């Protein structure tokens, strides 16, 4: 994460991830205790219980806080995709797991804040979220964001003033559409160097879409669903982050995106 280094420790019963902070935030204890309470009570299968320990490690004469959680053995999303991007059944399962995760976050009024390849781990086909530094939970309403997330997954208009349950909306649509594109055309992974600190898209595609080779290829793709999807992704880029619709998985991407576009046309 942006604020800590992670160490793997082991006792006689279990392996642990211990995060030692590189810097202190003014409201660090309040934030992490709120996030910890939420995750300990949420019963969500993709989060990992953790405890914030204010006096967790002693350096010299001073005590410093740590986060302690079970160690999750898994592959990063980009690493896993690099192995299975030509296996449509595994891609479909992964995409469904991601959709269900986003549905549950939305229902619980929470947002991870930094959805990206390194913070989504895959183990035995199941996905887990790690790195809760920028997590939004209802108890933290009214605060500002303490990070802006990975630049290859975030809306370019995101700022510290964006902090609410909508925080993951752009990244969720982006990741789901990326997975959808790979299901339709796995060759995109190789053609556009997928997995290089991204899935398919990079920040440059968001900043200068008119000169993006990837976006041009998707606009002219043989798949009508991909062509429809990239047009709506561009529409999402033109919206302020807080106005981007919540991701929901009850319909296919192409149908859902078309409906969003139609609704936008009717209101303009």
Secondary structure as the mmCIF struct_conf table of DSSP 4:
data_model
#
loop_
_struct_conf.conf_type_id
_struct_conf.id
_struct_conf.beg_label_comp_id
_struct_conf.beg_label_asym_id
_struct_conf.beg_label_seq_id
_struct_conf.end_label_comp_id
_struct_conf.end_label_asym_id
_struct_conf.end_label_seq_id
BEND BEND1 UNK A 3 UNK A 3
STRN STRN1 UNK A 4 UNK A 10
BEND BEND2 UNK A 12 UNK A 13
STRN STRN2 UNK A 15 UNK A 21
BEND BEND3 UNK A 22 UNK A 23
TURN_TY1_P TURN_TY1_P1 UNK A 26 UNK A 27
HELX_RH_AL_P HELX_RH_AL_P1 UNK A 28 UNK A 42
TURN_TY1_P TURN_TY1_P2 UNK A 45 UNK A 46
BEND BEND4 UNK A 47 UNK A 47
STRN STRN3 UNK A 50 UNK A 59
TURN_TY1_P TURN_TY1_P3 UNK A 60 UNK A 61
STRN STRN4 UNK A 62 UNK A 70
HELX_LH_PP_P HELX_LH_PP_P1 UNK A 71 UNK A 72
STRN STRN5 UNK A 75 UNK A 76
HELX_RH_AL_P HELX_RH_AL_P2 UNK A 77 UNK A 84
TURN_TY1_P TURN_TY1_P4 UNK A 85 UNK A 86
HELX_RH_AL_P HELX_RH_AL_P3 UNK A 88 UNK A 107
TURN_TY1_P TURN_TY1_P5 UNK A 108 UNK A 109
STRN STRN6 UNK A 111 UNK A 111
BEND BEND5 UNK A 113 UNK A 113
BEND BEND6 UNK A 116 UNK A 116
TURN_TY1_P TURN_TY1_P6 UNK A 117 UNK A 119
STRN STRN7 UNK A 120 UNK A 123
TURN_TY1_P TURN_TY1_P7 UNK A 124 UNK A 125
STRN STRN8 UNK A 126 UNK A 129
TURN_TY1_P TURN_TY1_P8 UNK A 133 UNK A 134
STRN STRN9 UNK A 136 UNK A 136
HELX_RH_3T_P HELX_RH_3T_P1 UNK A 138 UNK A 140
TURN_TY1_P TURN_TY1_P9 UNK A 141 UNK A 142
HELX_LH_PP_P HELX_LH_PP_P2 UNK A 143 UNK A 145
BEND BEND7 UNK A 146 UNK A 146
TURN_TY1_P TURN_TY1_P10 UNK A 151 UNK A 153
BEND BEND8 UNK A 154 UNK A 154
TURN_TY1_P TURN_TY1_P11 UNK A 156 UNK A 157
TURN_TY1_P TURN_TY1_P12 UNK A 160 UNK A 161
BEND BEND9 UNK A 164 UNK A 164
TURN_TY1_P TURN_TY1_P13 UNK A 165 UNK A 168
HELX_RH_AL_P HELX_RH_AL_P4 UNK A 169 UNK A 184
TURN_TY1_P TURN_TY1_P14 UNK A 186 UNK A 186
HELX_RH_AL_P HELX_RH_AL_P5 UNK A 187 UNK A 191
TURN_TY1_P TURN_TY1_P15 UNK A 192 UNK A 195
BEND BEND10 UNK A 196 UNK A 200
HELX_RH_AL_P HELX_RH_AL_P6 UNK A 203 UNK A 207
HELX_RH_3T_P HELX_RH_3T_P2 UNK A 209 UNK A 211
HELX_RH_AL_P HELX_RH_AL_P7 UNK A 213 UNK A 219
TURN_TY1_P TURN_TY1_P16 UNK A 220 UNK A 220
BEND BEND11 UNK A 222 UNK A 222
HELX_RH_AL_P HELX_RH_AL_P8 UNK A 224 UNK A 238
BEND BEND12 UNK A 239 UNK A 239
HELX_RH_3T_P HELX_RH_3T_P3 UNK A 241 UNK A 243
BEND BEND13 UNK A 244 UNK A 244
HELX_LH_PP_P HELX_LH_PP_P3 UNK A 245 UNK A 247
BEND BEND14 UNK A 250 UNK A 251
HELX_RH_AL_P HELX_RH_AL_P9 UNK A 253 UNK A 267
#
